[in-house]
Structures are given as C-alpha cells and as structure tokens.
C-alpha cells in the first residue's frame, strides 16, 4: 500500500468506530470534506476504505439475517 492508502485506512478505521458508537452513519462525509480540502488523493483513498467497511457490514448483516431465516424455517 502507498502512504496515502495506509493513512486513509487508519483514518477510516477510526472514523468507522466513531460512526458505530455514535450512530451517525454520515459522519465520514464531514471527515472526507476536511481531508479533501488538503488532499484529494487522501480523500479518495479514505472514501474507498469507508465504503469497503460499510459494504462489509451490510453483507455481514445480510448473512446473519439469512442464517436466522434458515433456522426459523428449519424449526431451530
């Protein structure tokens, strides 16, 4: 990874934790605006990292819902 990607990933990790704790699912946009004012390269890497985390979270929720549904249908 490049320096920008490494820094962006660390920022995204911290931002994602704050989003989960606060329930503010748009907080990353505020952080991105601050980053983008100085570095569009870092902003894009940050947004990519956030989107990957959000997609992973949605996919895991979908998987858990599907398992729960299958268990209900099986009478477990």
Residue pairs with C-beta under 8 A, 6 or more apart in sequence:
1 9
2 45
4 39
4 41
4 42
4 45
5 45
5 49
7 42
7 45
8 35
8 42
8 45
8 46
8 48
8 49
9 45
9 49
11 31
11 35
11 46
11 49
12 28
12 46
12 49
12 50
12 53
13 49
13 53
15 27
15 28
15 31
15 46
15 50
16 28
16 50
16 53
16 54
18 24
18 27
19 25
19 27
19 28
28 46
28 47
28 50
31 46
32 43
32 46
32 47
32 50
35 42
35 43
35 46
36 43
